[in-house]
């Protein structure tokens, strides 16, 4: 039986290629709303970020995610990223 290829995506903060399941997708919708997309299926401009607290903190301090999505990122989204990271850690 043929093995499936693991889809890889690049973290916009670290520039590392990682399996898609290890990343969190952040989406800017056509209406300019910014939100997390755990299913990776919502439409809009997407950016992947590593599910690592250090990377999330770096994204919050550098504004790289904001530049990539070409819109302002509310502080609440970074809080949501931190909570999402902690939930993932609790499930392991």
Jmol script that loads the backbone (N, CA, C; Angstrom):
load data "model"
ATOM      1  N   UNK A   1       0.839  -1.175   0.000  1.00  0.00           N
ATOM      2  CA  UNK A   1       0.000   0.000   0.000  1.00  0.00           C
ATOM      3  C   UNK A   1       0.888   1.245   0.000  1.00  0.00           C
ATOM      4  N   UNK A   2       0.488   2.220  -0.788  1.00  0.00           N
ATOM      5  CA  UNK A   2       1.253   3.458  -0.934  1.00  0.00           C
ATOM      6  C   UNK A   2       1.064   4.357   0.280  1.00  0.00           C
ATOM      7  N   UNK A   3       2.171   4.911   0.782  1.00  0.00           N
ATOM      8  CA  UNK A   3       2.083   5.827   1.910  1.00  0.00           C
ATOM      9  C   UNK A   3       1.714   7.220   1.418  1.00  0.00           C
ATOM     10  N   UNK A   4       0.832   7.897   2.160  1.00  0.00           N
ATOM     11  CA  UNK A   4       0.430   9.252   1.780  1.00  0.00           C
ATOM     12  C   UNK A   4       1.525  10.241   2.143  1.00  0.00           C
ATOM     13  N   UNK A   5       1.660  11.265   1.321  1.00  0.00           N
ATOM     14  CA  UNK A   5       2.599  12.338   1.624  1.00  0.00           C
ATOM     15  C   UNK A   5       2.017  13.213   2.722  1.00  0.00           C
ATOM     16  N   UNK A   6       2.872  13.643   3.625  1.00  0.00           N
ATOM     17  CA  UNK A   6       2.447  14.555   4.679  1.00  0.00           C
ATOM     18  C   UNK A   6       2.534  15.974   4.147  1.00  0.00           C
ATOM     19  N   UNK A   7       1.402  16.714   4.145  1.00  0.00           N
ATOM     20  CA  UNK A   7       1.463  18.088   3.640  1.00  0.00           C
ATOM     21  C   UNK A   7       2.302  18.972   4.563  1.00  0.00           C
ATOM     22  N   UNK A   8       3.209  19.727   3.973  1.00  0.00           N
ATOM     23  CA  UNK A   8       4.073  20.637   4.715  1.00  0.00           C
ATOM     24  C   UNK A   8       3.653  22.070   4.452  1.00  0.00           C
ATOM     25  N   UNK A   9       3.798  22.908   5.473  1.00  0.00           N
ATOM     26  CA  UNK A   9       3.538  24.337   5.343  1.00  0.00           C
ATOM     27  C   UNK A   9       4.661  25.083   6.049  1.00  0.00           C
ATOM     28  N   UNK A  10       4.848  26.351   5.688  1.00  0.00           N
ATOM     29  CA  UNK A  10       5.916  27.156   6.274  1.00  0.00           C
ATOM     30  C   UNK A  10       5.350  28.091   7.338  1.00  0.00           C
ATOM     31  N   UNK A  11       5.986  28.080   8.495  1.00  0.00           N
ATOM     32  CA  UNK A  11       5.632  29.014   9.561  1.00  0.00           C
ATOM     33  C   UNK A  11       6.088  30.413   9.125  1.00  0.00           C
ATOM     34  N   UNK A  12       5.196  31.389   9.196  1.00  0.00           N
ATOM     35  CA  UNK A  12       5.539  32.741   8.747  1.00  0.00           C
ATOM     36  C   UNK A  12       6.478  33.457   9.715  1.00  0.00           C
ATOM     37  N   UNK A  13       6.657  32.922  10.913  1.00  0.00           N
ATOM     38  CA  UNK A  13       7.543  33.531  11.902  1.00  0.00           C
ATOM     39  C   UNK A  13       8.950  32.938  11.830  1.00  0.00           C
ATOM     40  N   UNK A  14       9.039  31.603  11.881  1.00  0.00           N
ATOM     41  CA  UNK A  14      10.352  30.938  11.913  1.00  0.00           C
ATOM     42  C   UNK A  14      10.861  30.551  10.534  1.00  0.00           C
ATOM     43  N   UNK A  15       9.987  30.569   9.542  1.00  0.00           N
ATOM     44  CA  UNK A  15      10.311  30.169   8.172  1.00  0.00           C
ATOM     45  C   UNK A  15      10.665  28.684   8.062  1.00  0.00           C
ATOM     46  N   UNK A  16      10.252  27.872   9.033  1.00  0.00           N
ATOM     47  CA  UNK A  16      10.507  26.436   9.018  1.00  0.00           C
ATOM     48  C   UNK A  16       9.356  25.709   8.331  1.00  0.00           C
ATOM     49  N   UNK A  17       9.703  24.706   7.542  1.00  0.00           N
ATOM     50  CA  UNK A  17       8.692  23.846   6.948  1.00  0.00           C
ATOM     51  C   UNK A  17       8.348  22.767   7.967  1.00  0.00           C
ATOM     52  N   UNK A  18       7.055  22.622   8.266  1.00  0.00           N
ATOM     53  CA  UNK A  18       6.602  21.643   9.243  1.00  0.00           C
ATOM     54  C   UNK A  18       5.346  20.965   8.723  1.00  0.00           C
ATOM     55  N   UNK A  19       5.031  19.778   9.264  1.00  0.00           N
ATOM     56  CA  UNK A  19       3.752  19.152   8.894  1.00  0.00           C
ATOM     57  C   UNK A  19       2.590  20.075   9.258  1.00  0.00           C
ATOM     58  N   UNK A  20       1.607  20.099   8.402  1.00  0.00           N
ATOM     59  CA  UNK A  20       0.462  20.993   8.557  1.00  0.00           C
ATOM     60  C   UNK A  20      -0.221  20.839   9.916  1.00  0.00           C
ATOM     61  N   UNK A  21      -0.237  19.623  10.456  1.00  0.00           N
ATOM     62  CA  UNK A  21      -0.915  19.365  11.730  1.00  0.00           C
ATOM     63  C   UNK A  21      -0.184  19.975  12.920  1.00  0.00           C
ATOM     64  N   UNK A  22       1.083  20.350  12.754  1.00  0.00           N
ATOM     65  CA  UNK A  22       1.851  20.955  13.837  1.00  0.00           C
ATOM     66  C   UNK A  22       1.748  22.478  13.849  1.00  0.00           C
ATOM     67  N   UNK A  23       0.980  23.037  12.924  1.00  0.00           N
ATOM     68  CA  UNK A  23       0.864  24.484  12.786  1.00  0.00           C
ATOM     69  C   UNK A  23      -0.569  24.933  13.054  1.00  0.00           C
ATOM     70  N   UNK A  24      -0.716  26.211  13.359  1.00  0.00           N
ATOM     71  CA  UNK A  24      -2.026  26.823  13.558  1.00  0.00           C
ATOM     72  C   UNK A  24      -2.242  27.790  12.396  1.00  0.00           C
ATOM     73  N   UNK A  25      -3.408  27.723  11.779  1.00  0.00           N
ATOM     74  CA  UNK A  25      -3.701  28.620  10.662  1.00  0.00           C
ATOM     75  C   UNK A  25      -4.495  29.817  11.165  1.00  0.00           C
ATOM     76  N   UNK A  26      -4.039  30.998  10.761  1.00  0.00           N
ATOM     77  CA  UNK A  26      -4.734  32.251  11.062  1.00  0.00           C
ATOM     78  C   UNK A  26      -5.220  32.789   9.722  1.00  0.00           C
ATOM     79  N   UNK A  27      -6.472  33.232   9.669  1.00  0.00           N
ATOM     80  CA  UNK A  27      -7.094  33.642   8.407  1.00  0.00           C
ATOM     81  C   UNK A  27      -7.588  35.083   8.491  1.00  0.00           C
ATOM     82  N   UNK A  28      -7.383  35.800   7.381  1.00  0.00           N
ATOM     83  CA  UNK A  28      -8.023  37.109   7.200  1.00  0.00           C
ATOM     84  C   UNK A  28      -9.098  36.908   6.153  1.00  0.00           C
ATOM     85  N   UNK A  29     -10.334  37.108   6.524  1.00  0.00           N
ATOM     86  CA  UNK A  29     -11.454  36.903   5.609  1.00  0.00           C
ATOM     87  C   UNK A  29     -11.556  38.072   4.630  1.00  0.00           C
ATOM     88  N   UNK A  30     -12.341  37.904   3.562  1.00  0.00           N
ATOM     89  CA  UNK A  30     -12.551  39.017   2.627  1.00  0.00           C
ATOM     90  C   UNK A  30     -13.165  40.254   3.298  1.00  0.00           C
ATOM     91  N   UNK A  31     -13.846  40.053   4.432  1.00  0.00           N
ATOM     92  CA  UNK A  31     -14.441  41.182   5.177  1.00  0.00           C
ATOM     93  C   UNK A  31     -13.439  41.809   6.139  1.00  0.00           C
ATOM     94  N   UNK A  32     -12.185  41.357   6.106  1.00  0.00           N
ATOM     95  CA  UNK A  32     -11.089  41.845   6.951  1.00  0.00           C
ATOM     96  C   UNK A  32     -11.189  41.386   8.407  1.00  0.00           C
ATOM     97  N   UNK A  33     -11.931  40.320   8.681  1.00  0.00           N
ATOM     98  CA  UNK A  33     -11.959  39.722  10.010  1.00  0.00           C
ATOM     99  C   UNK A  33     -10.766  38.774  10.120  1.00  0.00           C
ATOM    100  N   UNK A  34     -10.136  38.723  11.291  1.00  0.00           N
ATOM    101  CA  UNK A  34      -8.999  37.840  11.505  1.00  0.00           C
ATOM    102  C   UNK A  34      -9.378  36.842  12.598  1.00  0.00           C
ATOM    103  N   UNK A  35      -9.157  35.541  12.322  1.00  0.00           N
ATOM    104  CA  UNK A  35      -9.546  34.509  13.282  1.00  0.00           C
ATOM    105  C   UNK A  35      -8.701  33.258  13.079  1.00  0.00           C
ATOM    106  N   UNK A  36      -8.729  32.369  14.089  1.00  0.00           N
ATOM    107  CA  UNK A  36      -8.035  31.090  13.988  1.00  0.00           C
ATOM    108  C   UNK A  36      -8.875  30.142  13.151  1.00  0.00           C
ATOM    109  N   UNK A  37      -8.192  29.267  12.434  1.00  0.00           N
ATOM    110  CA  UNK A  37      -8.871  28.272  11.616  1.00  0.00           C
ATOM    111  C   UNK A  37      -8.288  26.894  11.925  1.00  0.00           C
ATOM    112  N   UNK A  38      -8.766  26.240  12.980  1.00  0.00           N
ATOM    113  CA  UNK A  38      -8.211  24.934  13.334  1.00  0.00           C
ATOM    114  C   UNK A  38      -8.465  23.865  12.277  1.00  0.00           C
ATOM    115  N   UNK A  39      -9.493  24.045  11.441  1.00  0.00           N
ATOM    116  CA  UNK A  39      -9.794  23.047  10.408  1.00  0.00           C
ATOM    117  C   UNK A  39      -8.960  23.247   9.147  1.00  0.00           C
ATOM    118  N   UNK A  40      -8.365  24.421   9.000  1.00  0.00           N
ATOM    119  CA  UNK A  40      -7.578  24.790   7.803  1.00  0.00           C
ATOM    120  C   UNK A  40      -8.409  24.733   6.528  1.00  0.00           C
ATOM    121  N   UNK A  41      -9.705  24.997   6.634  1.00  0.00           N
ATOM    122  CA  UNK A  41     -10.575  24.928   5.459  1.00  0.00           C
ATOM    123  C   UNK A  41     -11.333  26.217   5.168  1.00  0.00           C
ATOM    124  N   UNK A  42     -11.235  27.193   6.049  1.00  0.00           N
ATOM    125  CA  UNK A  42     -11.980  28.444   5.844  1.00  0.00           C
ATOM    126  C   UNK A  42     -11.351  29.245   4.711  1.00  0.00           C
ATOM    127  N   UNK A  43     -12.182  30.004   4.022  1.00  0.00           N
ATOM    128  CA  UNK A  43     -11.665  30.791   2.908  1.00  0.00           C
ATOM    129  C   UNK A  43     -11.090  32.103   3.400  1.00  0.00           C
ATOM    130  N   UNK A  44     -10.127  32.602   2.679  1.00  0.00           N
ATOM    131  CA  UNK A  44      -9.471  33.853   3.021  1.00  0.00           C
ATOM    132  C   UNK A  44      -7.965  33.692   2.959  1.00  0.00           C
ATOM    133  N   UNK A  45      -7.266  34.775   3.185  1.00  0.00           N
ATOM    134  CA  UNK A  45      -5.800  34.743   3.184  1.00  0.00           C
ATOM    135  C   UNK A  45      -5.331  34.089   4.473  1.00  0.00           C
ATOM    136  N   UNK A  46      -4.551  33.035   4.357  1.00  0.00           N
ATOM    137  CA  UNK A  46      -4.120  32.285   5.524  1.00  0.00           C
ATOM    138  C   UNK A  46      -2.636  32.424   5.792  1.00  0.00           C
ATOM    139  N   UNK A  47      -2.280  32.264   7.045  1.00  0.00           N
ATOM    140  CA  UNK A  47      -0.885  32.246   7.468  1.00  0.00           C
ATOM    141  C   UNK A  47      -0.758  31.159   8.522  1.00  0.00           C
ATOM    142  N   UNK A  48       0.309  30.383   8.413  1.00  0.00           N
ATOM    143  CA  UNK A  48       0.548  29.318   9.376  1.00  0.00           C
ATOM    144  C   UNK A  48       1.593  29.766  10.389  1.00  0.00           C
ATOM    145  N   UNK A  49       1.362  29.395  11.647  1.00  0.00           N
ATOM    146  CA  UNK A  49       2.282  29.737  12.721  1.00  0.00           C
ATOM    147  C   UNK A  49       2.499  28.480  13.570  1.00  0.00           C
ATOM    148  N   UNK A  50       3.724  28.263  14.002  1.00  0.00           N
ATOM    149  CA  UNK A  50       4.052  27.088  14.812  1.00  0.00           C
ATOM    150  C   UNK A  50       3.269  27.110  16.114  1.00  0.00           C
ATOM    151  N   UNK A  51       2.841  25.941  16.546  1.00  0.00           N
ATOM    152  CA  UNK A  51       2.108  25.802  17.802  1.00  0.00           C
ATOM    153  C   UNK A  51       3.107  25.727  18.953  1.00  0.00           C
ATOM    154  N   UNK A  52       3.863  26.799  19.123  1.00  0.00           N
ATOM    155  CA  UNK A  52       4.920  26.896  20.125  1.00  0.00           C
ATOM    156  C   UNK A  52       4.778  28.253  20.801  1.00  0.00           C
ATOM    157  N   UNK A  53       4.778  28.260  22.118  1.00  0.00           N
ATOM    158  CA  UNK A  53       4.540  29.503  22.859  1.00  0.00           C
ATOM    159  C   UNK A  53       5.582  30.573  22.547  1.00  0.00           C
ATOM    160  N   UNK A  54       6.840  30.190  22.381  1.00  0.00           N
ATOM    161  CA  UNK A  54       7.891  31.162  22.048  1.00  0.00           C
ATOM    162  C   UNK A  54       7.626  31.822  20.697  1.00  0.00           C
ATOM    163  N   UNK A  55       7.168  31.033  19.741  1.00  0.00           N
ATOM    164  CA  UNK A  55       6.877  31.564  18.406  1.00  0.00           C
ATOM    165  C   UNK A  55       5.666  32.495  18.466  1.00  0.00           C
ATOM    166  N   UNK A  56       4.664  32.125  19.255  1.00  0.00           N
ATOM    167  CA  UNK A  56       3.483  32.978  19.404  1.00  0.00           C
ATOM    168  C   UNK A  56       3.871  34.313  20.030  1.00  0.00           C
ATOM    169  N   UNK A  57       4.726  34.281  21.044  1.00  0.00           N
ATOM    170  CA  UNK A  57       5.184  35.515  21.685  1.00  0.00           C
ATOM    171  C   UNK A  57       5.998  36.368  20.708  1.00  0.00           C
ATOM    172  N   UNK A  58       6.819  35.719  19.893  1.00  0.00           N
ATOM    173  CA  UNK A  58       7.611  36.451  18.898  1.00  0.00           C
ATOM    174  C   UNK A  58       6.687  37.111  17.871  1.00  0.00           C
ATOM    175  N   UNK A  59       5.648  36.391  17.459  1.00  0.00           N
ATOM    176  CA  UNK A  59       4.680  36.948  16.505  1.00  0.00           C
ATOM    177  C   UNK A  59       3.988  38.172  17.093  1.00  0.00           C
ATOM    178  N   UNK A  60       3.656  38.099  18.382  1.00  0.00           N
ATOM    179  CA  UNK A  60       2.971  39.217  19.033  1.00  0.00           C
ATOM    180  C   UNK A  60       3.878  40.442  19.145  1.00  0.00           C
ATOM    181  N   UNK A  61       5.160  40.222  19.356  1.00  0.00           N
ATOM    182  CA  UNK A  61       6.073  41.358  19.565  1.00  0.00           C
ATOM    183  C   UNK A  61       6.624  41.951  18.265  1.00  0.00           C
ATOM    184  N   UNK A  62       6.756  41.142  17.213  1.00  0.00           N
ATOM    185  CA  UNK A  62       7.382  41.643  15.977  1.00  0.00           C
ATOM    186  C   UNK A  62       6.389  42.199  14.963  1.00  0.00           C
ATOM    187  N   UNK A  63       5.140  41.757  15.009  1.00  0.00           N
ATOM    188  CA  UNK A  63       4.166  42.219  14.024  1.00  0.00           C
ATOM    189  C   UNK A  63       4.278  41.504  12.682  1.00  0.00           C
ATOM    190  N   UNK A  64       5.013  40.399  12.641  1.00  0.00           N
ATOM    191  CA  UNK A  64       5.204  39.667  11.383  1.00  0.00           C
ATOM    192  C   UNK A  64       3.884  39.098  10.857  1.00  0.00           C
ATOM    193  N   UNK A  65       3.045  38.626  11.743  1.00  0.00           N
ATOM    194  CA  UNK A  65       1.755  38.078  11.328  1.00  0.00           C
ATOM    195  C   UNK A  65       0.887  39.174  10.715  1.00  0.00           C
ATOM    196  N   UNK A  66       0.940  40.346  11.284  1.00  0.00           N
ATOM    197  CA  UNK A  66       0.200  41.489  10.767  1.00  0.00           C
ATOM    198  C   UNK A  66       0.671  41.863   9.360  1.00  0.00           C
ATOM    199  N   UNK A  67       1.976  41.853   9.153  1.00  0.00           N
ATOM    200  CA  UNK A  67       2.522  42.167   7.828  1.00  0.00           C
ATOM    201  C   UNK A  67       2.128  41.098   6.808  1.00  0.00           C
ATOM    202  N   UNK A  68       2.163  39.847   7.213  1.00  0.00           N
ATOM    203  CA  UNK A  68       1.835  38.770   6.280  1.00  0.00           C
ATOM    204  C   UNK A  68       0.366  38.802   5.852  1.00  0.00           C
ATOM    205  N   UNK A  69      -0.519  39.079   6.809  1.00  0.00           N
ATOM    206  CA  UNK A  69      -1.948  39.117   6.493  1.00  0.00           C
ATOM    207  C   UNK A  69      -2.405  40.492   6.002  1.00  0.00           C
ATOM    208  N   UNK A  70      -1.506  41.474   6.063  1.00  0.00           N
ATOM    209  CA  UNK A  70      -1.769  42.823   5.565  1.00  0.00           C
ATOM    210  C   UNK A  70      -2.976  43.472   6.248  1.00  0.00           C
ATOM    211  N   UNK A  71      -3.043  43.293   7.555  1.00  0.00           N
ATOM    212  CA  UNK A  71      -4.085  43.909   8.364  1.00  0.00           C
ATOM    213  C   UNK A  71      -3.623  43.948   9.816  1.00  0.00           C
ATOM    214  N   UNK A  72      -4.285  44.750  10.624  1.00  0.00           N
ATOM    215  CA  UNK A  72      -3.948  44.804  12.046  1.00  0.00           C
ATOM    216  C   UNK A  72      -4.473  43.553  12.738  1.00  0.00           C
ATOM    217  N   UNK A  73      -3.659  43.016  13.637  1.00  0.00           N
ATOM    218  CA  UNK A  73      -4.045  41.830  14.391  1.00  0.00           C
ATOM    219  C   UNK A  73      -4.414  42.282  15.809  1.00  0.00           C
ATOM    220  N   UNK A  74      -5.643  42.014  16.249  1.00  0.00           N
ATOM    221  CA  UNK A  74      -6.024  42.419  17.607  1.00  0.00           C
ATOM    222  C   UNK A  74      -5.292  41.580  18.661  1.00  0.00           C
ATOM    223  N   UNK A  75      -5.049  42.185  19.817  1.00  0.00           N
ATOM    224  CA  UNK A  75      -4.381  41.477  20.911  1.00  0.00           C
ATOM    225  C   UNK A  75      -5.157  40.232  21.337  1.00  0.00           C
ATOM    226  N   UNK A  76      -6.469  40.268  21.176  1.00  0.00           N
ATOM    227  CA  UNK A  76      -7.304  39.122  21.552  1.00  0.00           C
ATOM    228  C   UNK A  76      -6.938  37.877  20.749  1.00  0.00           C
ATOM    229  N   UNK A  77      -6.512  38.065  19.508  1.00  0.00           N
ATOM    230  CA  UNK A  77      -6.139  36.916  18.689  1.00  0.00           C
ATOM    231  C   UNK A  77      -4.889  36.237  19.250  1.00  0.00           C
ATOM    232  N   UNK A  78      -3.941  37.013  19.721  1.00  0.00           N
ATOM    233  CA  UNK A  78      -2.743  36.432  20.327  1.00  0.00           C
ATOM    234  C   UNK A  78      -3.096  35.686  21.610  1.00  0.00           C
ATOM    235  N   UNK A  79      -4.059  36.228  22.372  1.00  0.00           N
ATOM    236  CA  UNK A  79      -4.532  35.519  23.568  1.00  0.00           C
ATOM    237  C   UNK A  79      -5.178  34.191  23.168  1.00  0.00           C
ATOM    238  N   UNK A  80      -5.952  34.217  22.089  1.00  0.00           N
ATOM    239  CA  UNK A  80      -6.600  33.003  21.606  1.00  0.00           C
ATOM    240  C   UNK A  80      -5.553  31.981  21.138  1.00  0.00           C
ATOM    241  N   UNK A  81      -4.497  32.460  20.494  1.00  0.00           N
ATOM    242  CA  UNK A  81      -3.403  31.571  20.088  1.00  0.00           C
ATOM    243  C   UNK A  81      -2.748  30.918  21.307  1.00  0.00           C
ATOM    244  N   UNK A  82      -2.542  31.699  22.351  1.00  0.00           N
ATOM    245  CA  UNK A  82      -1.936  31.151  23.582  1.00  0.00           C
ATOM    246  C   UNK A  82      -2.848  30.087  24.200  1.00  0.00           C
ATOM    247  N   UNK A  83      -4.160  30.364  24.257  1.00  0.00           N
ATOM    248  CA  UNK A  83      -5.109  29.384  24.808  1.00  0.00           C
ATOM    249  C   UNK A  83      -5.147  28.127  23.948  1.00  0.00           C
ATOM    250  N   UNK A  84      -5.124  28.297  22.625  1.00  0.00           N
ATOM    251  CA  UNK A  84      -5.135  27.159  21.708  1.00  0.00           C
ATOM    252  C   UNK A  84      -3.899  26.296  21.939  1.00  0.00           C
ATOM    253  N   UNK A  85      -2.743  26.943  22.137  1.00  0.00           N
ATOM    254  CA  UNK A  85      -1.504  26.220  22.403  1.00  0.00           C
ATOM    255  C   UNK A  85      -1.616  25.419  23.706  1.00  0.00           C
ATOM    256  N   UNK A  86      -2.151  26.054  24.752  1.00  0.00           N
ATOM    257  CA  UNK A  86      -2.281  25.382  26.041  1.00  0.00           C
ATOM    258  C   UNK A  86      -3.252  24.204  25.971  1.00  0.00           C
ATOM    259  N   UNK A  87      -4.354  24.352  25.226  1.00  0.00           N
ATOM    260  CA  UNK A  87      -5.295  23.238  25.064  1.00  0.00           C
ATOM    261  C   UNK A  87      -4.628  22.063  24.389  1.00  0.00           C
ATOM    262  N   UNK A  88      -3.817  22.342  23.371  1.00  0.00           N
ATOM    263  CA  UNK A  88      -3.094  21.283  22.680  1.00  0.00           C
ATOM    264  C   UNK A  88      -2.127  20.583  23.603  1.00  0.00           C
ATOM    265  N   UNK A  89      -1.483  21.333  24.485  1.00  0.00           N
ATOM    266  CA  UNK A  89      -0.549  20.743  25.443  1.00  0.00           C
ATOM    267  C   UNK A  89      -1.284  19.859  26.439  1.00  0.00           C
ATOM    268  N   UNK A  90      -2.500  20.257  26.827  1.00  0.00           N
ATOM    269  CA  UNK A  90      -3.253  19.468  27.784  1.00  0.00           C
ATOM    270  C   UNK A  90      -3.734  18.144  27.193  1.00  0.00           C
ATOM    271  N   UNK A  91      -3.938  18.117  25.884  1.00  0.00           N
ATOM    272  CA  UNK A  91      -4.425  16.908  25.226  1.00  0.00           C
ATOM    273  C   UNK A  91      -3.330  15.874  25.011  1.00  0.00           C
ATOM    274  N   UNK A  92      -2.067  16.291  25.093  1.00  0.00           N
ATOM    275  CA  UNK A  92      -0.954  15.356  24.846  1.00  0.00           C
ATOM    276  C   UNK A  92      -0.773  14.399  25.994  1.00  0.00           C
TER     277      UNK A  92
END
end "model"
wireframe off; spacefill off
backbone 0.3
color backbone group
